Each structure stands twice: as structure tokens, then as C-alpha cells.
Amino acid sequence: MTITEEMQSRLEAAFAPTRLEIADESEAHRGHAGYRDGGESHFSILMRAPALAGLGRVARHRAVHAALGLDLVGRIHALALDLDG
């Protein structure tokens, strides 16, 4: 299972999002810190989920990091989040 697939599975299970887009942006960071051949080092996530409604920005980010888990977050270099309820 790829990191992208793992993120999708964990986020869907935790938040039942109405919209979820995960983009592997690793190639745009070739030659920069954290880049790995084969990608899966730099990601952006756009997610809309009612479960996030009413949470502030920091709380939403913490909830996503918790849902992804330390094991998964530790395998990536960068994660940009665009979250809303």
C-alpha cells in the first residue's frame, strides 16, 4: 500500500469526508530537503468533513495528524493541509 493510499484510508475512516484530495507534490521538490526517488515525501491534502466543523485551524490540523498517526507522519517530509468542516 502506498503512503497516499494509507492516508486516504485513515482519513476516510476517521472523518468520513465529503471531499478528499491527496496530491503527491514530491516531484516539485526534487533536489530539496527530504526528497526521495520515487516520491511520496511531500503531500498536500484538501479535505472537507463535517467532523471538523466548529474546530479552529490548529485543532483541525491536530486531528488530522492524530488520524494519520505518528508512524505515517514520520515517513513523510512535508504535509500541507487545507481543511474545513
Backbone as JSON Lines, residues from 0, in Angstrom:
{"i":0,"aa":"M","n":[0.85,-1.17,0.0],"ca":[0.0,0.0,0.0],"c":[0.9,1.25,0.0]}
{"i":1,"aa":"T","n":[0.59,2.2,-0.85],"ca":[1.38,3.43,-0.91],"c":[1.02,4.34,0.26]}
{"i":2,"aa":"I","n":[1.85,5.33,0.51],"ca":[1.58,6.3,1.56],"c":[0.28,7.05,1.24]}
{"i":3,"aa":"T","n":[0.09,7.39,-0.02],"ca":[-1.14,8.07,-0.43],"c":[-2.36,7.23,-0.09]}
{"i":4,"aa":"E","n":[-2.31,5.94,-0.39],"ca":[-3.43,5.04,-0.09],"c":[-3.65,4.92,1.41]}
{"i":5,"aa":"E","n":[-2.57,4.86,2.18],"ca":[-2.69,4.78,3.63],"c":[-3.35,6.04,4.19]}
{"i":6,"aa":"M","n":[-2.92,7.21,3.69],"ca":[-3.51,8.46,4.15],"c":[-5.0,8.5,3.82]}
{"i":7,"aa":"Q","n":[-5.35,8.13,2.6],"ca":[-6.75,8.14,2.19],"c":[-7.58,7.22,3.09]}
{"i":8,"aa":"S","n":[-7.1,6.02,3.32],"ca":[-7.83,5.06,4.14],"c":[-8.04,5.58,5.56]}
{"i":9,"aa":"R","n":[-6.99,6.1,6.15],"ca":[-7.09,6.57,7.54],"c":[-7.99,7.8,7.67]}
{"i":10,"aa":"L","n":[-7.88,8.72,6.71],"ca":[-8.71,9.93,6.77],"c":[-10.17,9.62,6.53]}
{"i":11,"aa":"E","n":[-10.45,8.72,5.59],"ca":[-11.85,8.34,5.34],"c":[-12.45,7.65,6.57]}
{"i":12,"aa":"A","n":[-11.67,6.79,7.22],"ca":[-12.17,6.1,8.41],"c":[-12.41,7.06,9.57]}
{"i":13,"aa":"A","n":[-11.54,8.04,9.73],"ca":[-11.64,8.94,10.87],"c":[-12.66,10.05,10.69]}
{"i":14,"aa":"F","n":[-12.84,10.55,9.45],"ca":[-13.64,11.75,9.25],"c":[-14.82,11.61,8.29]}
{"i":15,"aa":"A","n":[-14.92,10.54,7.53],"ca":[-15.98,10.39,6.53],"c":[-16.13,11.68,5.72]}
{"i":16,"aa":"P","n":[-15.05,12.12,5.08],"ca":[-15.09,13.42,4.39],"c":[-16.05,13.45,3.21]}
{"i":17,"aa":"T","n":[-16.59,14.64,2.96],"ca":[-17.43,14.85,1.78],"c":[-16.55,15.14,0.57]}
{"i":18,"aa":"R","n":[-15.33,15.56,0.81],"ca":[-14.35,15.8,-0.25],"c":[-12.97,15.51,0.3]}
{"i":19,"aa":"L","n":[-12.18,14.76,-0.45],"ca":[-10.83,14.42,-0.04],"c":[-9.95,14.34,-1.27]}
{"i":20,"aa":"E","n":[-8.95,15.19,-1.32],"ca":[-7.98,15.18,-2.41],"c":[-6.59,15.14,-1.8]}
{"i":21,"aa":"I","n":[-5.83,14.14,-2.19],"ca":[-4.46,14.0,-1.71],"c":[-3.54,14.08,-2.92]}
{"i":22,"aa":"A","n":[-2.62,15.03,-2.89],"ca":[-1.71,15.21,-4.01],"c":[-0.28,14.95,-3.55]}
{"i":23,"aa":"D","n":[0.41,14.1,-4.28],"ca":[1.83,13.85,-4.05],"c":[2.59,14.92,-4.84]}
{"i":24,"aa":"E","n":[3.14,15.89,-4.15],"ca":[3.84,17.0,-4.77],"c":[5.35,16.84,-4.71]}
{"i":25,"aa":"S","n":[5.8,15.62,-4.51],"ca":[7.22,15.35,-4.3],"c":[8.09,15.79,-5.47]}
{"i":26,"aa":"E","n":[7.63,15.55,-6.69],"ca":[8.45,15.85,-7.85],"c":[8.8,17.34,-7.93]}
{"i":27,"aa":"A","n":[7.92,18.19,-7.45],"ca":[8.18,19.63,-7.45],"c":[9.29,20.0,-6.47]}
{"i":28,"aa":"H","n":[9.68,19.06,-5.61],"ca":[10.71,19.31,-4.61],"c":[12.0,18.55,-4.88]}
{"i":29,"aa":"R","n":[12.14,18.03,-6.09],"ca":[13.37,17.31,-6.47],"c":[14.57,18.21,-6.19]}
{"i":30,"aa":"G","n":[15.55,17.64,-5.51],"ca":[16.76,18.38,-5.16],"c":[16.67,19.15,-3.86]}
{"i":31,"aa":"H","n":[15.5,19.18,-3.24],"ca":[15.33,19.88,-1.97],"c":[15.38,18.88,-0.82]}
{"i":32,"aa":"A","n":[15.45,19.41,0.37],"ca":[15.5,18.57,1.56],"c":[14.31,17.62,1.62]}
{"i":33,"aa":"G","n":[14.57,16.4,1.99],"ca":[13.51,15.43,2.2],"c":[13.04,14.71,0.96]}
{"i":34,"aa":"Y","n":[13.48,15.13,-0.23],"ca":[13.04,14.48,-1.46],"c":[13.6,13.05,-1.52]}
{"i":35,"aa":"R","n":[12.76,12.12,-1.98],"ca":[13.19,10.73,-2.18],"c":[12.86,10.33,-3.6]}
{"i":36,"aa":"D","n":[13.75,9.56,-4.22],"ca":[13.43,8.99,-5.52],"c":[12.17,8.15,-5.37]}
{"i":37,"aa":"G","n":[11.28,8.28,-6.31],"ca":[10.02,7.55,-6.23],"c":[8.91,8.36,-5.59]}
{"i":38,"aa":"G","n":[9.23,9.53,-5.07],"ca":[8.2,10.4,-4.5],"c":[7.75,9.99,-3.13]}
{"i":39,"aa":"E","n":[6.5,10.36,-2.82],"ca":[5.87,10.1,-1.53],"c":[6.65,10.71,-0.36]}
{"i":40,"aa":"S","n":[7.11,11.94,-0.56],"ca":[7.77,12.66,0.52],"c":[7.1,13.98,0.85]}
{"i":41,"aa":"H","n":[6.44,14.6,-0.14],"ca":[5.79,15.9,0.02],"c":[4.34,15.78,-0.45]}
{"i":42,"aa":"F","n":[3.4,16.12,0.42],"ca":[1.98,15.97,0.11],"c":[1.18,17.21,0.43]}
{"i":43,"aa":"S","n":[0.06,17.35,-0.26],"ca":[-0.95,18.33,0.14],"c":[-2.28,17.59,0.22]}
{"i":44,"aa":"I","n":[-3.06,17.97,1.21],"ca":[-4.37,17.35,1.42],"c":[-5.42,18.46,1.48]}
{"i":45,"aa":"L","n":[-6.44,18.31,0.68],"ca":[-7.63,19.15,0.76],"c":[-8.74,18.25,1.26]}
{"i":46,"aa":"M","n":[-9.35,18.63,2.39],"ca":[-10.4,17.79,2.95],"c":[-11.52,18.66,3.49]}
{"i":47,"aa":"R","n":[-12.74,18.25,3.19],"ca":[-13.94,18.84,3.75],"c":[-14.67,17.73,4.49]}
{"i":48,"aa":"A","n":[-14.92,17.95,5.78],"ca":[-15.55,16.92,6.59],"c":[-16.38,17.57,7.7]}
{"i":49,"aa":"P","n":[-17.64,17.18,7.82],"ca":[-18.47,17.72,8.9],"c":[-17.85,17.52,10.28]}
{"i":50,"aa":"A","n":[-17.06,16.47,10.45],"ca":[-16.43,16.19,11.74],"c":[-15.46,17.31,12.16]}
{"i":51,"aa":"L","n":[-15.04,18.13,11.21],"ca":[-14.1,19.21,11.52],"c":[-14.82,20.53,11.8]}
{"i":52,"aa":"A","n":[-16.12,20.56,11.57],"ca":[-16.9,21.79,11.77],"c":[-16.77,22.25,13.22]}
{"i":53,"aa":"G","n":[-16.6,23.53,13.39],"ca":[-16.53,24.09,14.74],"c":[-15.15,24.05,15.36]}
{"i":54,"aa":"L","n":[-14.21,23.36,14.72],"ca":[-12.84,23.31,15.24],"c":[-12.03,24.45,14.64]}
{"i":55,"aa":"G","n":[-11.14,25.01,15.42],"ca":[-10.22,26.01,14.92],"c":[-9.16,25.37,14.03]}
{"i":56,"aa":"R","n":[-8.39,26.2,13.36],"ca":[-7.38,25.71,12.43],"c":[-6.39,24.76,13.1]}
{"i":57,"aa":"V","n":[-5.87,25.13,14.24],"ca":[-4.88,24.29,14.92],"c":[-5.51,22.96,15.34]}
{"i":58,"aa":"A","n":[-6.73,23.0,15.86],"ca":[-7.42,21.77,16.27],"c":[-7.68,20.86,15.07]}
{"i":59,"aa":"R","n":[-8.04,21.43,13.92],"ca":[-8.24,20.61,12.71],"c":[-6.94,19.94,12.31]}
{"i":60,"aa":"H","n":[-5.84,20.69,12.31],"ca":[-4.55,20.12,11.94],"c":[-4.13,19.01,12.91]}
{"i":61,"aa":"R","n":[-4.34,19.24,14.18],"ca":[-4.0,18.21,15.19],"c":[-4.84,16.96,14.99]}
{"i":62,"aa":"A","n":[-6.12,17.13,14.67],"ca":[-7.0,15.98,14.46],"c":[-6.54,15.16,13.26]}
{"i":63,"aa":"V","n":[-6.14,15.82,12.2],"ca":[-5.65,15.1,11.01],"c":[-4.35,14.38,11.31]}
{"i":64,"aa":"H","n":[-3.43,15.05,11.98],"ca":[-2.17,14.39,12.34],"c":[-2.42,13.18,13.23]}
{"i":65,"aa":"A","n":[-3.34,13.29,14.17],"ca":[-3.67,12.16,15.05],"c":[-4.26,11.01,14.25]}
{"i":66,"aa":"A","n":[-5.16,11.33,13.3],"ca":[-5.79,10.28,12.49],"c":[-4.76,9.59,11.6]}
{"i":67,"aa":"L","n":[-3.81,10.33,11.08],"ca":[-2.78,9.73,10.23],"c":[-1.83,8.87,11.06]}
{"i":68,"aa":"G","n":[-1.55,9.29,12.28],"ca":[-0.69,8.52,13.17],"c":[0.78,8.88,13.01]}
{"i":69,"aa":"L","n":[1.5,8.76,14.1],"ca":[2.93,9.08,14.1],"c":[3.72,8.22,13.13]}
{"i":70,"aa":"D","n":[3.32,6.96,12.98],"ca":[4.05,6.06,12.09],"c":[4.01,6.55,10.65]}
{"i":71,"aa":"L","n":[2.86,7.06,10.22],"ca":[2.71,7.53,8.85],"c":[3.3,8.93,8.68]}
{"i":72,"aa":"V","n":[2.99,9.82,9.59],"ca":[3.51,11.19,9.51],"c":[5.04,11.17,9.54]}
{"i":73,"aa":"G","n":[5.62,10.24,10.28],"ca":[7.07,10.14,10.36],"c":[7.74,9.7,9.07]}
{"i":74,"aa":"R","n":[6.96,9.18,8.13],"ca":[7.54,8.72,6.86],"c":[7.48,9.77,5.75]}
{"i":75,"aa":"I","n":[6.89,10.91,6.05],"ca":[6.83,11.96,5.04],"c":[7.62,13.18,5.5]}
{"i":76,"aa":"H","n":[8.02,14.0,4.54],"ca":[8.83,15.18,4.87],"c":[7.98,16.43,5.05]}
{"i":77,"aa":"A","n":[6.95,16.6,4.2],"ca":[6.14,17.8,4.25],"c":[4.68,17.48,4.0]}
{"i":78,"aa":"L","n":[3.81,18.19,4.72],"ca":[2.38,17.97,4.6],"c":[1.67,19.31,4.68]}
{"i":79,"aa":"A","n":[1.04,19.73,3.58],"ca":[0.25,20.95,3.55],"c":[-1.22,20.57,3.68]}
{"i":80,"aa":"L","n":[-1.94,21.26,4.56],"ca":[-3.33,20.91,4.82],"c":[-4.26,22.09,4.53]}
{"i":81,"aa":"D","n":[-5.32,21.8,3.8],"ca":[-6.42,22.73,3.53],"c":[-7.67,22.04,4.04]}
{"i":82,"aa":"L","n":[-8.13,22.44,5.23],"ca":[-9.2,21.7,5.93],"c":[-10.36,22.62,6.25]}
{"i":83,"aa":"D","n":[-11.57,22.05,6.19],"ca":[-12.76,22.78,6.59],"c":[-13.86,21.8,6.93]}
{"i":84,"aa":"G","n":[-14.83,22.27,7.68],"ca":[-15.94,21.45,8.11],"c":[-17.02,21.31,7.09]}
